[in-house]
């Protein structure tokens, strides 16, 4: 005689939950790795865009901003450049994907832009590695 089964047993529910939990764990690891890689790529893109803005500044002012003026010279006109603008080269001072200021160094005729990575310290590897305009 056949019984009419209308529900699932506790064991069946536990098996389904275990399968779902393992799938979520696998996907979470993959998403986390992709997010780290995306932030690194975003920092590289930002450095490229800042470099373009610095080149426009150089065209107008015949020099790059000094290290002391920093990237703020792309947002607000410094006293050292009378041909600045008329519009800002950037709308606001940029921050890297880890919400830190970019390190800007200028030697007059060239510059370096650095993101210190996720650890916000010099050096490191992987997600913590420094990203420099000299490496792009």
Helices and strands as residue ranges (DSSP letters): H 10-61, G 70-74, E 103-106, E 111-115, G 126-128, E 131-132, G 133-135
